[in-house]
Amino acid sequence: MPGEIPVKPHDAANPWGDAATPYEELGGDAPVRDLVDAFYDIIEEESPVLRDMLPKNTSTSRQKLYEYLSGWLGGPPLYTEKRGHPRLRMRHLPFPIGPDEADEWMRCFRKAMDRTGVEGPIRDFLDSKLEPLAVHMINR
């Protein structure tokens, strides 16, 4: 899967920091949820293009991204346990995603990282993995 994060043993040099997984480097469950909430708050506050792609109530979208990121970052595979393979590109095909929308998604995610204090190697690592993932969603 594009952007899949390898989990390395504790004694390996990890590009995200000292923890065994990016999930642990971020601090686990609560920080991942905070990051997702900040991301959706930013979309609701200042990104009409992305907001128009979402349902009026974003609670389900928030939950799905939280579950996905949890597993993607090397934590509990909540999304796949509930819903199976993410099939991200297929699930995003109904939405017109071009380069501008992918850039806007990254802008909002970076701002969410700013808001939640994600910095250092984990920040650089997430940027390097999320950018290609956003580009992979482009469908027009």
N, C-alpha and C positions, 0 to 999 in steps of 0.2 A: 504494500500500500504506500503511496507517496507520503513522505514525511514520517513514516513509521520510525519510532525511536527505539534503538536497541537498549536493552538493559544489560549493564555490565556489572561484573563482580565488584565488591567493595574495594579491592586492592588495585583496580584498573584506574587509569587516568581518565576522568570523565570531562567532556567539554562543558558540561553544565555546572560543575562544581564538585564538592567533596562527597555528596550523598550518592548512594547506589543508583538512584533513579532521579529523573527531573521532578517527579511527583514529590519525592522526599526532600529534594533541594528547595522546592517551593514552600514546604512546610506541611504537606499533606492535604487532607480533606477541606478544612476551613479556608485556607488560602486559595485553593482552586475554585471553590464556590465564590469567594469574594472577587476573584479575577473575572469570573463569568458574569457576576452581577454588575460589576463595574463596566464591563464591555457592553452589556445590554442597556445599562443606564446611559452610557455615552451615546449609543445609537438613538435611544429615545430622546435624548437632550439635543442632539446636534446633527443627526444624519438622516434627513428625510428620505434619501434614496434607499438606504438599507431598511429604514423603518417601514417603508411601504411594502417591503417583501415579507414582513412579519405579521402574524396575527395580532389583533388588537391587544389581547392579553398575552404577554410574552412568557408567562410562567412555564409553559411546556417547552418552549424553545430554550429557555434558560436551563431547565432540568436536563434536556437532551445534550446540550453542549457541556454541561458540568459532567454528566456521565461519560460522554465521549472523551473529554480531556483527562478525566481520571485514569482511564485505561491507556490512552495514548501516551500519557506521561509516565507510565510504568506503575501506576497505582491499581486499585481494584478495577477489573474490567466490567464496570457497571453497565455500560451501553450494550456491549455484546451479550452479556448475560440476559438482558431484558429484550433486546431487539435483534440480535444476530449481527452479522457483518454490517458495518456502517454504510457501505455503498454511497459514500459522500457525493461523488459526482452525479450519480443517478438521482439522488434525493434533491439535488440542487438544480437539476435540469429545468424544472418548471419556471425558474426565475431567470430573467435576462441578466446574465453576469458577463460584463465585459472588463477590459483592463481598468477602467475607472472605478467600477464597483469593487474589484479585487483590491485596488489601491485604497479605497475608502474602508474596506473591511480591515486591512492592515493598519490604517491610521487609527481606527477606533480601538483595535486590539493593543496597539502600542500605547495609546493614551490610557487604556485600562491598566496596562503594566505600570505606567507612570503613577497612576492614581493609587495603585495597591503596593507600590514600592518594590516592584520586581526590577532588580538591577544586577549588574556584574555578569559573571559567566552564564548564569541561567537566562538572563535577558538576551544576551548575544545568541545563545543556543536556540531559544524560542524564536527569535527573529529569523535565524537561518533555516529553521524547519517550517515555520508558518508561512513565510513568503512563498515558497514553492507550492505549498498546499493551497493557498489563495489563488495562485496562478492556475493551478490544476482545475479549479472550479469554473474558469472562464469557458463560456459556452456560446458566445456570439462574437 
